[in-house]
């Protein structure tokens, strides 16, 4: 959990501070003296719970920065205390506490959820301004808080609805990021935003997967195969995400919009000459999909046990250079010379010659590796063999990622 990690980091930072203090020639007695005589803790007691959150806002405006999501919570709780009859107010406050407990429990799993999910919630927020047009980029945290507070309004119901909306966005992003296969296509903010919008629409399971499959293919073609960076198609993706929520686009309209975004990035431009440097996450995703293809073609099941090992470590640790990097050949990073192996197996092979690695490939349980082993034993693993495998994989890519 993030909270546990924060405590661990704080301990390490404190130990490092003390060590640097001593290295500077200062005594620990001097440090203790400063802590005892110059460090103060102020305890502010507020009897009326209804003004706690307003006090919180005032103190934060004069002290260290507080996260925007905490500021939003403070404002929503303050609004709840100011609304309606006591019975309705108390129920709303109780419900808000329960919702925020769930929100914090979820964002505690992943560091970037706090800021990013708040931005997503504000960007997609339904009804914040009914007259506005689709947005061109995700709004800032500050703007998100302003939009969400406006959406919350002054009634207990709408305030609770606002908190529930944020909770849904948090849980949708957590759900998206828990899928390791899609990790290579969720690195780009605007791409994640569209997928989250799809989750929020609560389509049927089959319809949602149909949309996400198209989204996955188009996003990987743009940011993976075409190697475009995060500046690409920001407006296209953001506007589509906004329309999915606020205009309730149909499934067919969403699929068409995704295809139109992808038309500008043909898969034919995929460069196979260096699929290692700066591209290992994409390579892992690509070769996982290729392994799926080989398993389906052979009528066999994918070896999930071995792939779980591959997904469980940094992508670069599982990339196997068939012709080792130490060989210095010019095609060492070519697509045809690369495959994925579980990290333990990969580290043992290191700089061995392909002929000496074939037996390990054959027994590792991965179909792609077994096929490579067969080719090695039938002839030399040279540039011609690498180019042949490259062209075979590239032909499969052309078929899988065509528009």
For each residue, the residues with C-beta under 8 A, 3 or more apart:
1: 4 5 108 109
2: 5 6 107 108 109 110 111
3: 6 7 108
4: 1 7 8
5: 1 2 8 9
6: 2 3 9 10
7: 3 4 10 11
8: 4 5 11 12
9: 5 6 12 13
10: 6 7 13 14
11: 7 8 14 15
12: 8 9 15 16
13: 9 10 16 17
14: 10 11 17 18
15: 11 12 18 19
16: 12 13 19 20
17: 13 14 20 21
18: 14 15 21 22 28 31
19: 15 16 22 23
20: 16 17 23 24
21: 17 18 24 26 28 31
22: 18 19 26 27 28
23: 19 20
24: 20 21
25:
26: 21 22 30 31
27: 22 30 31
28: 18 21 22 31 32
29: 32 33
30: 26 27 33 34
31: 18 21 26 27 28 34 35
32: 28 29 35 36
33: 29 30 36 37
34: 30 31 37 38 39
35: 31 32 38 39
36: 32 33 39
37: 33 34
38: 34 35
39: 34 35 36
40:
41:
42:
43:
44: 55 59
45:
46: 49 51 52 55
47:
48: 51 52
49: 46 52 81
50: 81 82
51: 46 48 54 55 81
52: 46 48 49 55 56 77
53: 56 57 74 75 77 78 81
54: 51 57 58 78
55: 44 46 51 52 58 59
56: 52 53 59 60 74
57: 53 54 60 61 71 74 75 78
58: 54 55 61 62
59: 44 55 56 62 63
60: 56 57 63 66 71 74
61: 57 58
62: 58 59
63: 59 60 66
64:
65:
66: 60 63 70 71
67: 70 71 114 115
68: 71 72 115 118 141 142 144 145
69: 72 73 103 107 114 115 117 118 141
70: 66 67 73 74
71: 57 60 66 67 68 74 75 145
72: 68 69 75 76 118 144 145 148 149 166
73: 69 70 76 77 100
74: 53 56 57 60 70 71 77 78
75: 53 57 71 72 78 79 145 149
76: 72 73 79 80 96 149 152 159 162 163
77: 52 53 73 74 80 81 93 96
78: 53 54 57 74 75 81 82
79: 75 76 82 83 149 152 154 159
80: 76 77 83 89 92 93 96 156 159 160
81: 49 50 51 53 77 78 89 93
82: 50 78 79 154
83: 79 80 88 89 92 154 155 156 159
84: 88 89 92 155 156
85: 88 89
86: 89 90
87: 90 91
88: 83 84 85 91 92 156
89: 80 81 83 84 85 86 92 93 156
90: 86 87 93 94
91: 87 88 94 95 156
92: 80 83 84 88 89 95 96 156 157 159 160
93: 77 80 81 89 90 96 97
94: 90 91 97 98
95: 91 92 98 99 160 163
96: 76 77 80 92 93 99 100 159 160 163
97: 93 94 100 101
98: 94 95 101 102
99: 95 96 102 103 160 163 164 167
100: 73 96 97 103 104 163
101: 97 98 104 105
102: 98 99 105 106 167 171
103: 69 99 100 106 107 163 166 167 170
104: 100 101 107 108
105: 101 102 108
106: 102 103 109 113 167 170 171 174
107: 2 69 103 104 110 113 114 117 170
108: 1 2 3 104 105
109: 1 2 106 113 174
110: 2 107 113 174 177
111: 2 114
112: 115 116
113: 106 107 109 110 116 117 170 173 174
114: 67 69 107 111 117 118
115: 67 68 69 112 118 119 141
116: 112 113 119 120 173 189
117: 69 107 113 114 120 121 166 169 170 173
118: 68 69 72 114 115 121 122 141 144 145 166
119: 115 116 122 123 138 139 140 141 144
120: 116 117 123 124 138 169 173 192 193 196
121: 117 118 124 125 144 148 165 166 169 170
122: 118 119 125 128 139 141 143 144 145 146 147 148
123: 119 120 135 138 139 144 193 238 241 242
124: 120 121 169 193 196 197 200 241 242 245 246
125: 121 122 128 144 147 148 151 165
126: 151 165 245 246
127: 130 151
128: 122 125 132 147 148 150 151
129: 132 147 150
130: 127
131:
132: 128 129 135
133:
134: 238 239 242 243 246 247
135: 123 132 138 139 238 239 242
136: 234 235 238 239
137: 190 234 235 238
138: 119 120 123 135 189 190 193 238
139: 119 122 123 135 143 144 147
140: 119 143 144
141: 68 69 115 118 119 122 144 145
142: 68 145 146
143: 122 139 140 146 147
144: 68 72 118 119 121 122 123 125 139 140 141 147 148
145: 68 71 72 75 118 122 141 142 148 149
146: 122 142 143 149 150
147: 122 125 128 129 139 143 144 150 151
148: 72 121 122 125 128 144 145 151 152 162 165 166
149: 72 75 76 79 145 146 152 162
150: 128 129 146 147 153
151: 125 126 127 128 147 148 158 161 162 165
152: 76 79 148 149 158 159 161 162 163
153: 150 158 159
154: 79 82 83 158 159
155: 83 84 158 159
156: 80 83 84 88 89 91 92 159 160
157: 92 160 161
158: 151 152 153 154 155 161 162
159: 76 79 80 83 92 96 152 153 154 155 156 162 163
160: 80 92 95 96 99 156 157 163 164
161: 151 152 157 158 164 165
162: 76 148 149 151 152 158 159 165 166
163: 76 95 96 99 100 103 152 159 160 166 167
164: 99 160 161 167 168
165: 121 125 126 148 151 161 162 168 169
166: 72 103 117 118 121 148 162 163 169 170
167: 99 102 103 106 163 164 170 171
168: 164 165 171 172 200
169: 117 120 121 124 165 166 172 173 196 200
170: 103 106 107 113 117 121 166 167 173 174
171: 102 106 167 168 174 175
172: 168 169 175 176 196 199 200
173: 113 116 117 120 169 170 176 177 192 196
174: 106 109 110 113 170 171 177 178
175: 171 172 178 179 199
176: 172 173 179 182 186 192 195 196 199
177: 110 173 174 183 186
178: 174 175
179: 175 176 182 183
180: 183 311
181: 285 288 311
182: 176 179 185 186 195 216 285
183: 177 179 180 186 187 281 285 311
184: 187 220 224 281 282 284 285 286
185: 182 188 191 215 216 219 220 223 224 285
186: 176 177 182 183 191 192 195
187: 183 184 191 223 281
188: 185 191 192 219 223 230
189: 116 138 192 193 230
190: 137 138 193 194 230 233 234 236 237 238 241
191: 185 186 187 188 194 195 215 219 223 237
192: 120 173 176 186 188 189 195 196
193: 120 123 124 138 189 190 196 197 237 238 241
194: 190 191 197 198 215 237 240 241 244 258
195: 176 182 186 191 192 198 199 212 215
196: 120 124 169 172 173 176 192 193 199 200 241
197: 124 193 194 200 201 240 241 242 244 245
198: 194 195 201 203 208 211 212 215 244 254
199: 172 175 176 195 196 202 208
200: 124 168 169 172 196 197 244 245
201: 197 198 244 245 248
202: 199
203: 198 207 208 211 251
204: 207 208
205: 208 209
206: 209 210
207: 203 204 210 211 251
208: 198 199 203 204 205 211 212
209: 205 206 212 213
210: 206 207 213 214 251 255
211: 198 203 207 208 214 215 251 254 255 258
212: 195 198 208 209 215 216
213: 209 210 216 217
214: 210 211 217 218 254 255 258 259
215: 185 191 194 195 198 211 212 218 219 258
216: 182 185 212 213 219 220
217: 213 214 220 221 262 400 401
218: 214 215 221 222 258 259 261 262
219: 185 188 191 215 216 222 223 224
220: 184 185 216 217 223 224 225 282 285 286 401
221: 217 218 224 225 226 262 265 267 401
222: 218 219 225 226 228 232 233 261 262 265
223: 185 187 188 191 219 220 226 227 228 229 230 232
224: 184 185 219 220 221 227 282 285 286
225: 220 221 222 265 267 269 270 397 401
226: 221 222 223 265 267 269 270
227: 223 224 271 279
228: 222 223 231 232 233 265
229: 223 232
230: 188 189 190 223 234
231: 228 234
232: 222 223 228 229
233: 190 222 228 236 237 261
234: 136 137 190 230 231 237 238
235: 136 137 238 239
236: 190 233 239 240 261
237: 190 191 193 194 233 234 240 241 261
238: 123 134 135 136 137 138 190 193 234 235 241 242
239: 134 135 136 235 236 242 243
240: 194 197 236 237 243 244 249 254 257 258 261
241: 123 124 190 193 194 196 197 237 238 244 245
242: 123 124 134 135 197 238 239 245 246 247
243: 134 239 240 246 247 249 257
244: 194 197 198 200 201 240 241 247 248 249 254
245: 124 126 197 200 201 241 242 248
246: 124 126 134 242 243
247: 134 242 243 244
248: 201 244 245
249: 240 243 244 253 254 257
250: 253 254
251: 203 207 210 211 254 255
252: 255 256
253: 249 250 256 257
254: 198 211 214 240 244 249 250 251 257 258
255: 210 211 214 251 252 258 259
256: 252 253 259 260
257: 240 243 249 253 254 260 261
258: 194 211 214 215 218 240 254 255 261 262
259: 214 218 255 256 262 263 403
260: 256 257 263
261: 218 222 233 236 237 240 257 258 264
262: 217 218 221 222 258 259 265 403
263: 259 260 403
264: 261
265: 221 222 225 226 228 262 269
266: 269 403
267: 221 225 226 270 397 398 401 402
268: 398
269: 225 226 265 266
270: 225 226 267 394 397
271: 227 274
272: 275 334 335 336 390 393 394
273: 333 334
274: 271 277 279 333 334
275: 272 279 282 283 286 333 334 335 338
276: 279 280 283 319 321 333 338
277: 274 333
278:
279: 227 274 275 276 282 283
280: 276 283 284 315 316 319
281: 183 184 187 284 285 315
282: 184 220 224 275 279 285 286
283: 275 276 279 280 286 287 315 319 338 340
284: 184 280 281 287 288 310 311 315 318 319 340
285: 181 182 183 184 185 220 224 281 282 288 289
286: 184 220 224 275 282 283 289 290 397
287: 283 284 290 291 338 339 340 368
288: 181 284 285 291 292 307 310 340
289: 285 286 292 293 400
290: 286 287 293 294 368 393 396
291: 287 288 294 295 302 303 307 340 366 367 368
292: 288 289 295 296 302
293: 289 290 296 297 396 400
294: 290 291 297 298 367 368 371
295: 291 292 298 300 301 302 367
296: 292 293 299
297: 293 294
298: 294 295 367
299: 296
300: 295 367
301: 295 304
302: 291 292 295 307
303: 291 306 307 365 366 367
304: 301 307 308
305: 308 309 365
306: 303 309 310 342 364 365 366
307: 288 291 302 303 304 310 311
308: 304 305 311 312
309: 305 306 312 313 318 342 343 344
310: 284 288 306 307 313 318 340 341 342 343
311: 180 181 183 284 307 308
312: 308 309
313: 309 310 317 318 343
314: 317
315: 280 281 283 284 318 319
316: 280 319
317: 313 314 343 346 347
318: 284 309 310 313 315 340 341 342 343 346
319: 276 280 283 284 315 316 338 339 340 346
320: 338 339 340 341 346 349 369
321: 276 324 325 332 333 337 338
322: 337 338 339 354 357 372 376 381 386
323: 327 329 331 332 337 354 381 386
324: 321 327 332 350 351 352 353
325: 321 328 332 351
326: 351
327: 323 324 332
328: 325 332
329: 323 332 383
330: 383
331: 323 334 336 337 383 386 387
332: 321 323 324 325 327 328 329 337
333: 273 274 275 276 277 321 337 338
334: 272 273 274 275 331 337 338 386 387 390
335: 272 275 338 389 390 393 394
336: 272 331 385 386 387 388 389 390 391 393
337: 321 322 323 331 332 333 334 386 389
338: 275 276 283 287 319 320 321 322 333 334 335
339: 287 319 320 322 366 368 369 372
340: 283 284 287 288 291 310 318 319 320 366 368
341: 310 318 320 345 346 349 361 364 366 369
342: 306 309 310 318 345 346 364
343: 309 310 313 317 318 346 347
344: 309 347 348
345: 341 342 348 349 360 364
346: 317 318 319 320 341 342 343 349
347: 317 343 344 350
348: 344 345 360
349: 320 341 345 346 352 357 360
350: 324 347
351: 324 325 326
352: 324 349 356 357
353: 324 356 357
354: 322 323 357 358 376 381
355: 358 376 377 381
356: 352 353
357: 322 349 352 353 354 360 361 376
358: 354 355 361 362 372 373 376 377
359: 362 363 373
360: 345 348 349 357 363 364
361: 341 357 358 364 369 370 372 373 376
362: 358 359 369 370 373 374
363: 359 360
364: 306 341 342 345 360 361 369 370
365: 303 305 306
366: 291 303 306 339 340 341 369 370
367: 291 294 295 298 300 303 370 371
368: 287 290 291 294 339 340 371 372
369: 320 339 341 361 362 364 366 372 373
370: 361 362 364 366 367 373 374
371: 294 367 368 374 375
372: 322 339 358 361 368 369 375 376 389
373: 358 359 361 362 369 370 376 377
374: 362 370 371 377 378
375: 371 372 378 379 381 385 389
376: 322 354 355 357 358 361 372 373 379 381
377: 355 358 373 374
378: 374 375
379: 375 376 385
380: 385
381: 322 323 354 355 375 376 385 386
382: 385 386
383: 329 330 331 386 387
384: 387 388
385: 336 375 379 380 381 382 388 389
386: 322 323 331 334 336 337 381 382 383 389 390
387: 331 334 336 383 384 390 391
388: 336 384 385 391 392
389: 335 336 337 372 375 385 386 392 393
390: 272 334 335 336 386 387 393 394
391: 336 387 388 394 395
392: 388 389 395 396
393: 272 290 335 336 389 390 396 397
394: 270 272 335 390 391 397 398
395: 391 392 398 399
396: 290 293 392 393 399 400
397: 225 267 270 286 393 394 400 401
398: 267 268 394 395 401 402
399: 395 396 402
400: 217 289 293 396 397
401: 217 220 221 225 267 397 398
402: 267 398 399
403: 259 262 263 266
